């Protein structure tokens, strides 16, 4: 990459002769990077969602009276925090 006068990075031109196979390899490299990025993003999302799913599973076993009390406390705390801003 080179930087233009306005500070925007522009690709450095590659000189040489391309063959069909070399272009196929370039496309494969880009595609593989896209797949790795997608997989990495999904792994990060899963890391965030897994504890939430585990918590939902655990909440299924909480006594409903206790759950309602906890929800009221949580709502009250949320209102208090919103009011303090």
Phi and psi in degrees as a GROMACS rama.xvg file:
@    title "Ramachandran Plot"
@    xaxis  label "Phi"
@    yaxis  label "Psi"
@TYPE xy
-122.084  156.524  UNK-2
-103.647  129.075  UNK-3
-82.4065  177.272  UNK-4
-60.3857  -30.4043  UNK-5
-89.0645  7.84937  UNK-6
85.4384  5.9162  UNK-7
-90.2243  132.382  UNK-8
-74.1429  133.606  UNK-9
-124.872  147.325  UNK-10
-62.9537  141.994  UNK-11
-78.6028  125.81  UNK-12
-64.2061  140.464  UNK-13
-99.6597  124.667  UNK-14
-99.1664  154.353  UNK-15
131.926  -178  UNK-16
-102.21  126.978  UNK-17
-96.7613  142.027  UNK-18
-107.141  166.326  UNK-19
-58.1778  -42.0232  UNK-20
-66.6867  -36.9589  UNK-21
-68.3263  -35.2377  UNK-22
-69.4844  -38.5275  UNK-23
-59.0056  -42.9405  UNK-24
-64.4697  -40.9672  UNK-25
-61.1663  -44.4525  UNK-26
-63.4736  -39.5287  UNK-27
-63.4657  -38.8899  UNK-28
-63.5414  -44.7418  UNK-29
-63.7746  -44.6008  UNK-30
-62.053  -43.4197  UNK-31
-63.1586  -38.6257  UNK-32
-65.2123  -40.3205  UNK-33
-61.6942  -43.3213  UNK-34
-64.8907  -45.1204  UNK-35
-61.8563  -40.1197  UNK-36
-64.1532  -44.4497  UNK-37
-61.8502  -45.116  UNK-38
-62.5729  -42.5365  UNK-39
-61.6555  -41.6456  UNK-40
-63.918  -41.895  UNK-41
-65.9329  -38.0066  UNK-42
-64.3383  -39.9613  UNK-43
-65.3946  -41.5724  UNK-44
-63.5082  -42.9895  UNK-45
-62.304  -39.5593  UNK-46
-61.8452  -31.3031  UNK-47
-79.1739  -42.222  UNK-48
-78.1524  -28.1006  UNK-49
-59.4687  -49.3453  UNK-50
-60.6358  -35.1712  UNK-51
-66.2628  -41.2403  UNK-52
-64.8284  -41.1928  UNK-53
-62.4244  -40.1169  UNK-54
-65.0756  -40.9537  UNK-55
-62.3456  -41.5506  UNK-56
-61.2007  -43.2214  UNK-57
-66.1596  -37.9175  UNK-58
-63.0569  -22.7556  UNK-59
-63.9361  -21.1725  UNK-60
-100.965  0.127233  UNK-61
-80.4674  138.01  UNK-62
-57.7995  133.272  UNK-63
-57.2167  -36.0173  UNK-64
-64.473  -44.695  UNK-65
-63.9242  -40.9655  UNK-66
-63.0241  -44.4097  UNK-67
-61.0968  -41.9793  UNK-68
-62.2889  -43.1693  UNK-69
-64.7111  -39.1248  UNK-70
-65.321  -39.3871  UNK-71
-63.1903  -45.4025  UNK-72
-61.4453  -44.2888  UNK-73
-62.0972  -43.3274  UNK-74
-63.0211  -43.9409  UNK-75
-61.0036  -44.5604  UNK-76
-63.4348  -38.0358  UNK-77
-65.102  -41.9386  UNK-78
-65.0937  -41.3081  UNK-79
-62.9154  -42.1144  UNK-80
-66.555  -40.9323  UNK-81
-64.7757  -36.4415  UNK-82
-72.1262  -24.3379  UNK-83
-79.4182  -16.096  UNK-84
